[in-house]
């Protein structure tokens, strides 16, 4: 394996939570540079001005999809599809052919390093080793007996930086009720586009805190094929999300008081 080359990475992602997780994950790496593009337009601009060794690409962006980005990507550049779900729909075969690997959110350091090594045959150098998740994730005395979260991935991303854990939990506490209110109101007004887009956005926050049950319910809403025919089921799902989120916020408050 070669390790002398500076690896240039384009990360195409419009979600603020995922962007922060990526930035934190990249901090220890000595031989990597990166650019985050938050839209199809910015990704196209970056590709026209700069050469990248590899691209990590979210499937759904506010102004388009991964397939729109891939139209401007050379076949020489390996592309890694990044999504909150395992099953991805890339659209045209020409777009799919450019995808060399798929990994799920949140990005985990080990998987990230392995895919770089596999596709570029280059080792990533790290300036220090992260503190183990077990050390950092000691449960707070205020944590409820049943947890709706699994913070292992968050602690792995944070490494030694407990302030990053605090920041991400604060972000969830600030955003979750607002996003659920948008989901609820857009369902009531039958704004299906806003409903699915907000559900998609909410998944990023749920991925980071390991709220798998809420993520599953949110995906059922996002991928619902007929909101009118399934009105009762969707309404029940929204109510269930609100109840679980209430419990998660209590847990988050307990964790933040102990950090």
PALUMMAR-44814 format. One record per residue (C-alpha): x, y, z. Coordinates in steps of 0.1 Angstrom, whole numbers, padded with zeros to 4 digits, always signed. Layout:
XYZ...
//
This chain:
+0000+0000+0000+0011+0036-0008+0008+0062+0020+0028+0092+0007+0000+0107-0015-0023+0134-0002-0058+0120-0008-0083+0146-0022-0119+0138-0012-0152+0153-0024-0180+0147+0001-0214+0156-0014-0239+0160+0014-0265+0186+0022-0274+0176+0058-0257+0197+0085-0255+0167+0110-0238+0144+0085-0214+0172+0075-0203+0178+0111-0198+0140+0116-0177+0138+0085-0156+0168+0095-0150+0153+0129-0141+0119+0115-0115+0135+0092-0097+0155+0119-0071+0129+0128-0061+0120+0092-0028+0135+0081-0028+0127+0044-0063+0137+0034-0078+0169+0022-0115+0173+0015-0142+0196+0002-0179+0194+0012-0204+0202-0015-0239+0208-0001-0258+0206-0034-0256+0192-0070-0247+0227-0082-0218+0231-0058-0206+0196-0066-0206+0203-0103-0186+0236-0097-0161+0217-0076-0156+0190-0102-0150+0216-0129-0123+0233-0109-0105+0206-0089-0093+0170-0094-0105+0146-0067-0092+0111-0060-0125+0098-0046-0161+0110-0041-0184+0101-0013-0219+0109-0025-0253+0111-0007-0282+0097-0027-0308+0126-0022-0299+0163-0022-0321+0193-0020-0316+0202-0056-0314+0168-0071-0301+0132-0067-0268+0113-0069-0275+0106-0105-0275+0143-0113-0240+0147-0097-0227+0116-0115-0234+0131-0149-0203+0153-0144-0181+0126-0128-0154+0109-0148-0153+0071-0149-0117+0075-0136-0129+0087-0102-0142+0060-0079-0175+0070-0063-0188+0057-0029-0225+0059-0024-0234+0070+0011-0270+0066+0024-0290+0063+0056-0305+0031+0041-0288+0000+0027-0310-0001-0004-0303+0027-0029-0319+0038-0061-0294+0054-0084-0315+0057-0114-0299+0052-0148-0275+0023-0154-0248+0048-0165-0249+0064-0130-0249+0030-0113-0218+0020-0132-0198+0047-0116-0206+0035-0081-0177+0014-0068-0188+0009-0032-0217+0016-0009-0216+0024+0028-0243+0035+0052-0246+0065+0075-0233+0075+0098-0198+0071+0083-0177+0049+0105-0139+0054+0106-0131+0018+0100-0154+0014+0070-0141+0047+0056-0105+0037+0059-0112+0003+0044-0130+0017+0013-0101+0041+0007-0076+0013+0009-0097-0009-0014-0104+0016-0041-0072+0037-0040-0047+0013-0026-0035+0040-0002-0034+0039+0036-0048+0067+0056-0024+0081+0083-0039+0090+0116-0022+0114+0140-0036+0098+0171-0059+0070+0182-0094+0077+0195-0105+0069+0230-0126+0038+0231-0164+0041+0230-0167+0021+0261-0148+0047+0282-0169+0076+0269-0203+0060+0269-0207+0052+0306-0244+0056+0313-0256+0086+0332-0275+0080+0364-0304+0100+0349-0306+0076+0319-0340+0057+0317-0339+0019+0321-0349+0015+0284-0328+0033+0260-0341+0043+0225-0305+0053+0215-0272+0035+0208-0245+0061+0209-0216+0038+0200-0212+0053+0165-0213+0088+0179-0186+0081+0204-0165+0064+0178-0167+0095+0156-0160+0118+0185-0129+0099+0197-0114+0119+0225-0136+0150+0219-0165+0147+0244-0175+0183+0234-0185+0169+0200-0209+0144+0216-0224+0173+0235-0227+0193+0203-0245+0166+0185-0269+0158+0213-0277+0195+0216-0284+0196+0179-0308+0167+0182-0325+0183+0212-0329+0216+0192-0340+0200+0159-0361+0170+0167-0393+0187+0178-0392+0212+0150-0387+0184+0123-0416+0164+0138-0438+0194+0138-0431+0199+0101-0438+0162+0094-0471+0165+0113-0482+0198+0097-0472+0187+0062-0492+0155+0066-0522+0175+0077-0519+0199+0047-0511+0170+0023-0478+0185+0014-0463+0151+0005-0431+0165-0010-0423+0184+0022-0433+0154+0043-0409+0130+0026-0381+0155+0024-0384+0163+0061-0386+0126+0070-0354+0121+0049-0337+0149+0068-0348+0135+0102-0331+0102+0095-0297+0118+0096-0302+0129+0132-0316+0095+0141-0287+0077+0125-0261+0096+0146-0278+0089+0179-0285+0053+0169-0323+0056+0173-0331+0025+0151-0367+0022+0160-0375+0058+0152-0355+0055+0120-0375+0025+0109-0408+0043+0115-0394+0074+0097-0384+0054+0067-0419+0039+0065-0432+0074+0062-0406+0086+0037-0412+0056+0014-0450+0055+0018-0465+0049-0017-0500+0063-0010-0505+0088+0019-0542+0091+0012-0550+0054+0012-0527+0049+0042-0537+0080+0062-0545+0061+0094-0512+0042+0094-0492+0073+0087-0510+0093+0114-0503+0065+0139-0466+0064+0128-0463+0102+0134-0479+0099+0169-0455+0070+0177-0425+0091+0166-0436+0119+0189-0440+0096+0219-0406+0080+0214-0390+0114+0208-0403+0126+0241-0386+0096+0258-0354+0102+0239-0353+0139+0248-0355+0129+0285-0326+0106+0279-0306+0133+0261-0312+0158+0289-0299+0132+0314-0268+0125+0293-0261+0162+0287-0263+0169+0325-0236+0142+0330-0212+0153+0302
//
